[in-house]
């Protein structure tokens, strides 16, 4: 049995890079065969992860000089209803099994969230290895991934468009320009800096290709990232800023009709592909993708754009947070006619109650207040449900990144 008094928490630096990598590989079961499949060697992955320790906040528990538990927070940005939020991207979470069940990760997550709050990262995203575990820590599902399969005979017919498609290298500036245009107008999307792009490409195969749609003014308006293997057209991701770009990209995919038997891919919106196809009898599988949690409810609401109204709106309620004391207790939310919100602690008593998980998924638009009230996740009057329904934009988050 490892004794707690032997352990101490501290920042993980570049001098711990090899240990950081070893713990990641153990926890996530990354084998040498996995690395070879994507063209990595041990020295490559160690080098590739060095930006994590240079740019991210990484904290760990050490047993003497041995790193035994760790968590990393990337400094990212996301768009939430046309506002840019600083976001703490939680990743690299892991503990060697012989050190488990000692509360190490609980304390690391608290440390990570406390640092996010200091840096005004009022929202945190993560990809969950266990949805129940992260729900217990205050995160909630906020986005889905739809995996689809379209047979060759179901591919859409060619549509006349003003622009054209060009194949480019995946690291082309036009790919980045198209994504930036898309992200700035898309709720939930990440604004990718160099670190975010590096993470986005990290585990891709060497034969990944990109096709960019250029509108008639020559501007990149969308792309499809894909590879072809065994007569299957695989789509990693496809984004577009308008319907013309969507049609142009599907024209490009359909042009492979004679080469492929089907198209398999992922989309990250709540809009199933089937409705857009003439032959809608396709296979689609929806699964939860990313989770998020509000780090500091006062910071988050200060930026949040509610829908305007002719009157001021107010809601007093009790907020529960399983980890963070600053998100616990009675609060009053006040929204002015222009849609600007503020939330503050109050001495006023109320029977209304919501937890931070529900608040997060509601304010990000993944689930509506009426539905959350019906399933018992919000306790409040029908009038308050109506107010929240009217105050929150109706748009589900898009998130296609992985870190």
Secondary structure, DSSP 4 states (H G I P E B T S, - for coil): ---GGGEEEEE--GGGHHHHHHHHHHHTT--HHHHHHTT--HHHHHHHTHHHHHHSEEEEEEETTEEEEEEEEEEEEEEETTEEEEEEEEEEEEE-GGG-SSSHHHHHHHHHHHHHHHTT--EEEEE-S-HHHHHHTT-EE--EEEEEEEEGGGSPPP---SSEEEEE-TT-HHHHHHHHHHHHTSTT-EE--HHHHHHHHTT--TT-EEEEEE-TTS-EEEEEEEEEETTEEEEEEEEESSHHHHHHHHHHHHTTTTT-SEEEEEE-SSS-SGGGSSS---EEEEEE-EEEEES-HHHHHHH-BPPP-SS-EEEEEEEE-SS-GGG-EEEEEEE-TTSBEEEEE-----S-EEEHHHHHHHHTTSS-HHHHHHTTSEE--HHHHHHHHHHS-----------
